[in-house]
Amino acid sequence: MTFDKILALGQTAMELGLINSLTVLSLFLSYSMLNVCDLSTDGCYTLGAAVGALVAIAGYPWLSLPAAMLVGMISGFVTATLQTRMGVQSLLAGIVVNTALYSVNMALTGNKATLAMNKTTTIFSMAKNLLKGTPLAGQSTLIVMLIVVALVVLLLCFFLKTKLGLAIRATGSNADMVRSSSINPTFTTTVGLCVSNAFTGLSGCLMAQQAKSFDINMGSGMVTVALASLLIGGVFIAKHKPIPLRAVGAVLGAVLFRIVYALALRFNMPAFMLKAVSSIIVVLAISGPYLRQQLPLMIRRWKASREGRNA
């Protein structure tokens, strides 16, 4: 592998990692801050991609971004409504919405599983034309994503420091305490899920425009990928660190995960094995701290059993 190919591989992994980092930031808000495991991520990601592709194909690439965020917020509102106002458990609410979104996405695309965007103007093609003839022309996609991710991180950190953001964080820590403080946890949960799903919809929209295509299954397994990336980021940035550092860690985890993906594909790992790798990373990241605590006890038990056999 030549040095130029390594650079190209790294740049592509960074671009895709930054796009997916928006979904990771979504889970950072819903899972880490709000303590809600939202399983509608896969369908919401595809929903944002579908709306983003359709609006871009209609000739409004910039409008596709807020449109994708809006439908993401609607998806989050439905999930929150099922959870907080209709007595549906959090996991089941996400599964129900994720299942329903498949039909919604197919309806939006006119019962088409794919949409081609080869001749469609996207924000990435517009940035490429803008930087044409400059040394940065080859990095237009990377520049756009760095700007978008930086803005989202700044907005998220600012939001979590507001009164409403602090209430959302408190709801995730102790909902009963929030309720006793005359704060409605139903409202904070709804707002949190709406904001987090807006990020997921934006991520899907950008992925569709970057890939110049839409596929009905492009969001499959995204919740596992995002959770693995979030946990990888948590390895570098501990939970007790400030919110901005933890948000940057989530982005870093997404980029590192895509680099691992790229290397696995480069070394001829079958593509169908990548989802299994994602699942293994999640299991190791979650069970790692527990196993590390249990290791001394396991060693003592092993020594005791060995001494018993020798006696």
C-alpha positions as CSV (number, residue, x, y, z in Angstrom):
1,M,0.0,0.0,0.0
2,T,1.5,3.3,-1.1
3,F,1.6,6.4,1.1
4,D,-0.9,8.2,-1.1
5,K,-3.3,5.3,-0.7
6,I,-2.9,5.4,3.0
7,L,-3.6,9.2,3.1
8,A,-6.7,8.7,0.8
9,L,-7.9,5.9,3.1
10,G,-7.4,8.0,6.2
11,Q,-9.2,11.0,4.7
12,T,-12.2,8.9,3.6
13,A,-12.4,7.3,7.1
14,M,-12.3,10.8,8.7
15,E,-15.0,12.1,6.4
16,L,-17.4,9.1,7.1
17,G,-16.4,9.2,10.8
18,L,-17.3,12.9,11.1
19,I,-20.7,12.3,9.4
20,N,-21.5,9.4,11.7
21,S,-20.2,11.4,14.7
22,L,-23.4,13.4,14.6
23,T,-25.3,10.2,15.4
24,V,-22.8,9.5,18.1
25,L,-23.5,13.0,19.6
26,S,-27.2,12.1,19.4
27,L,-26.6,9.0,21.6
28,F,-24.3,11.1,23.8
29,L,-27.3,13.3,24.6
30,S,-30.0,10.6,24.8
31,Y,-27.9,7.8,26.3
32,S,-25.2,9.5,28.3
33,M,-27.1,12.6,29.4
34,L,-30.7,11.7,29.5
35,N,-30.2,8.0,30.3
36,V,-32.6,6.8,27.6
37,C,-31.6,4.0,25.2
38,D,-33.3,5.2,22.0
39,L,-33.5,2.3,19.5
40,S,-35.2,4.3,16.8
41,T,-31.8,5.5,15.6
42,D,-31.6,3.2,12.6
43,G,-35.0,4.3,11.2
44,C,-34.4,8.0,12.1
45,Y,-31.1,8.0,10.3
46,T,-32.7,6.6,7.2
47,L,-35.5,9.1,7.5
48,G,-33.1,12.0,7.5
49,A,-31.3,10.5,4.5
50,A,-34.6,10.0,2.6
51,V,-35.8,13.6,3.3
52,G,-32.4,15.1,2.6
53,A,-32.1,13.2,-0.7
54,L,-35.6,14.2,-1.8
55,V,-35.1,17.9,-1.0
56,A,-31.7,17.9,-2.6
57,I,-33.1,16.2,-5.7
58,A,-35.8,18.9,-5.8
59,G,-33.0,21.5,-6.1
60,Y,-32.6,22.8,-2.5
61,P,-29.5,21.2,-1.1
62,W,-29.2,23.7,1.8
63,L,-32.8,23.4,2.7
64,S,-32.3,19.6,3.0
65,L,-30.3,20.1,6.2
66,P,-33.0,21.8,8.4
67,A,-35.7,19.5,6.7
68,A,-33.8,16.4,7.8
69,M,-33.4,17.8,11.3
70,L,-37.1,18.6,11.5
71,V,-38.3,15.1,10.6
72,G,-35.7,13.8,13.1
73,M,-37.3,16.0,15.7
74,I,-40.8,14.6,14.8
75,S,-39.4,11.1,15.1
76,G,-38.0,11.9,18.5
77,F,-41.3,13.5,19.6
78,V,-43.2,10.3,18.7
79,T,-40.7,8.2,20.6
80,A,-40.9,10.4,23.6
81,T,-44.7,10.5,23.5
82,L,-44.9,6.7,23.5
83,Q,-42.5,6.6,26.4
84,T,-43.7,9.4,28.6
85,R,-47.4,9.8,27.9
86,M,-48.6,6.3,26.8
87,G,-46.7,4.1,29.2
88,V,-44.6,2.3,26.6
89,Q,-41.2,1.3,27.9
90,S,-38.2,3.1,26.5
91,L,-36.7,0.2,24.6
92,L,-40.1,-0.9,23.2
93,A,-41.0,2.6,22.1
94,G,-37.7,2.9,20.1
95,I,-38.4,-0.5,18.5
96,V,-41.9,0.4,17.6
97,V,-40.9,3.7,16.0
98,N,-38.0,2.2,14.2
99,T,-40.3,-0.5,12.7
100,A,-42.9,2.1,11.6
101,L,-40.2,4.4,10.1
102,Y,-39.4,1.7,7.5
103,S,-42.9,2.1,6.0
104,V,-42.7,5.9,6.3
105,N,-39.4,6.0,4.5
106,M,-40.7,3.8,1.7
107,A,-43.8,6.0,1.4
108,L,-41.6,9.1,1.2
109,T,-39.5,7.7,-1.7
110,G,-42.5,6.5,-3.6
111,N,-42.0,2.8,-2.7
112,K,-38.4,3.0,-4.0
113,A,-35.6,1.3,-2.1
114,T,-32.9,3.4,-3.7
115,L,-32.6,7.0,-5.0
116,A,-29.7,8.0,-7.3
117,M,-28.2,11.5,-6.8
118,N,-25.4,11.4,-9.4
119,K,-26.6,14.6,-11.1
120,T,-27.9,16.2,-8.0
121,T,-26.3,19.3,-6.5
122,T,-25.3,18.7,-2.9
123,I,-23.6,20.9,-0.3
124,F,-20.5,18.8,-0.9
125,S,-20.5,19.5,-4.7
126,M,-21.2,23.2,-4.0
127,A,-18.2,23.3,-1.6
128,K,-16.1,21.5,-4.2
129,N,-16.9,24.1,-6.9
130,L,-16.3,26.9,-4.4
131,L,-12.8,25.6,-3.6
132,K,-12.0,24.6,-7.2
133,G,-8.6,25.7,-8.2
134,T,-7.3,26.0,-4.6
135,P,-5.0,23.6,-2.7
136,L,-8.0,22.7,-0.6
137,A,-10.2,21.4,-3.5
138,G,-9.5,17.8,-2.7
139,Q,-10.5,18.2,1.0
140,S,-13.8,20.0,0.4
141,T,-15.9,17.2,2.0
142,L,-13.6,17.0,5.0
143,I,-13.7,20.8,5.4
144,V,-17.5,20.9,5.3
145,M,-17.8,18.1,7.8
146,L,-15.3,19.8,10.2
147,I,-17.3,23.0,10.1
148,V,-20.7,21.1,10.6
149,V,-19.4,19.0,13.5
150,A,-17.7,21.9,15.2
151,L,-21.0,23.9,15.0
152,V,-23.0,21.0,16.4
153,V,-20.5,20.4,19.2
154,L,-20.6,24.1,20.2
155,L,-24.4,24.3,20.0
156,L,-24.7,21.0,22.0
157,C,-22.3,22.2,24.7
158,F,-24.0,25.6,25.0
159,F,-27.5,23.9,25.1
160,L,-26.4,21.6,27.9
161,K,-25.3,24.6,30.0
162,T,-28.6,26.4,29.7
163,K,-31.3,26.0,32.4
164,L,-33.2,23.5,30.1
165,G,-30.0,21.6,29.4
166,L,-29.2,21.3,33.0
167,A,-32.7,20.1,33.7
168,I,-32.3,17.4,31.0
169,R,-29.0,16.3,32.6
170,A,-30.7,16.2,36.0
171,T,-33.5,14.1,34.6
172,G,-31.0,11.5,33.4
173,S,-29.3,11.4,36.8
174,N,-32.4,11.3,39.0
175,A,-35.9,11.8,37.6
176,D,-37.5,11.7,41.0
177,M,-35.4,14.6,42.3
178,V,-36.2,16.6,39.2
179,R,-39.9,16.0,39.7
180,S,-39.7,17.1,43.4
181,S,-38.0,20.3,42.1
182,S,-41.2,21.2,40.2
183,I,-39.6,20.3,36.8
184,N,-41.6,18.2,34.5
185,P,-39.4,15.2,33.4
186,T,-41.9,14.4,30.6
187,F,-41.1,17.7,29.1
188,T,-37.3,17.4,29.5
189,T,-37.3,13.9,28.1
190,T,-39.3,15.0,25.1
191,V,-37.0,17.9,24.4
192,G,-33.9,15.8,24.8
193,L,-35.1,13.1,22.4
194,C,-36.2,15.7,19.8
195,V,-32.8,17.4,19.9
196,S,-30.9,14.1,19.8
197,N,-33.0,12.7,16.9
198,A,-32.5,16.0,15.0
199,F,-28.7,15.2,15.0
200,T,-29.4,11.7,13.8
201,G,-31.6,13.0,10.9
202,L,-28.9,15.5,10.0
203,S,-26.3,12.7,10.0
204,G,-28.3,10.6,7.6
205,C,-28.9,13.6,5.3
206,L,-25.2,14.3,5.0
207,M,-24.4,10.7,4.4
208,A,-26.9,10.5,1.5
209,Q,-25.5,13.6,0.0
210,Q,-21.9,12.5,0.5
211,A,-22.6,9.0,-1.1
212,K,-24.7,10.6,-3.8
213,S,-27.4,8.0,-3.2
214,F,-30.0,6.8,-0.8
215,D,-30.7,3.2,0.2
216,I,-33.6,2.1,2.4
217,N,-31.2,-0.1,4.5
218,M,-28.4,2.5,4.9
219,G,-29.3,3.0,8.6
220,S,-29.3,-0.7,9.5
221,G,-27.0,-1.3,12.5
222,M,-26.3,2.4,13.0
223,V,-27.3,2.3,16.7
224,T,-24.7,-0.3,17.3
225,V,-22.0,1.6,15.4
226,A,-22.9,4.8,17.2
227,L,-22.9,3.1,20.6
228,A,-19.5,1.5,19.9
229,S,-18.1,4.8,18.8
230,L,-19.5,6.5,21.9
231,L,-17.9,3.9,24.2
232,I,-14.6,4.1,22.4
233,G,-14.6,7.8,22.9
234,G,-15.4,7.2,26.6
235,V,-12.2,5.3,26.9
236,F,-10.2,8.4,26.0
237,I,-12.4,10.9,27.8
238,A,-13.7,9.8,31.3
239,K,-17.2,10.5,32.5
240,H,-16.0,13.0,35.1
241,K,-14.5,15.3,32.5
242,P,-16.2,18.5,31.3
243,I,-19.0,18.2,28.8
244,P,-17.0,19.8,25.9
245,L,-14.2,17.2,26.3
246,R,-16.7,14.4,26.4
247,A,-18.4,15.6,23.2
248,V,-15.0,15.8,21.5
249,G,-14.3,12.3,22.7
250,A,-17.5,11.1,21.1
251,V,-16.4,12.6,17.8
252,L,-13.0,11.1,18.2
253,G,-14.5,7.7,18.9
254,A,-16.6,7.9,15.7
255,V,-13.5,8.7,13.6
256,L,-11.4,5.9,15.2
257,F,-14.2,3.4,14.6
258,R,-14.3,4.3,10.9
259,I,-10.6,4.0,10.7
260,V,-10.8,0.5,12.2
261,Y,-13.6,-0.3,9.7
262,A,-11.4,0.9,6.8
263,L,-8.4,-1.1,7.9
264,A,-10.6,-4.2,8.3
265,L,-11.9,-3.8,4.7
266,R,-8.4,-3.1,3.5
267,F,-7.1,-6.4,4.9
268,N,-9.9,-8.3,3.1
269,M,-12.2,-8.9,6.1
270,P,-15.6,-9.9,4.7
271,A,-18.0,-7.0,4.7
272,F,-20.7,-9.1,6.4
273,M,-18.4,-9.5,9.4
274,L,-18.2,-5.8,10.2
275,K,-21.5,-5.7,12.1
276,A,-20.3,-8.6,14.3
277,V,-17.1,-6.6,15.0
278,S,-19.2,-3.6,16.0
279,S,-21.2,-5.8,18.4
280,I,-18.0,-7.3,19.9
281,I,-16.6,-3.8,20.5
282,V,-19.8,-2.8,22.3
283,V,-19.7,-5.9,24.5
284,L,-16.0,-5.4,25.4
285,A,-16.5,-1.7,26.1
286,I,-19.4,-2.3,28.4
287,S,-18.2,-5.4,30.2
288,G,-14.5,-4.3,30.3
289,P,-14.8,-2.3,33.6
290,Y,-16.8,-5.0,35.3
291,L,-14.4,-7.7,34.2
292,R,-11.5,-5.6,35.4
293,Q,-13.0,-5.3,38.8
294,Q,-13.8,-9.0,38.9
295,L,-10.3,-10.1,37.7
296,P,-8.6,-10.1,41.2
297,L,-11.5,-12.2,42.6
298,M,-11.3,-14.6,39.7
299,I,-7.6,-15.0,40.2
300,R,-8.0,-15.7,44.0
301,R,-10.7,-18.3,43.3
302,W,-8.4,-19.9,40.7
303,K,-5.5,-20.0,43.2
304,A,-7.7,-21.4,45.9
305,S,-9.1,-24.2,43.7
306,R,-5.6,-25.0,42.5
307,E,-4.3,-25.2,46.1
308,G,-7.3,-27.4,47.0
309,R,-6.5,-29.9,44.3
310,N,-2.8,-30.0,45.3
311,A,-3.7,-30.7,48.9
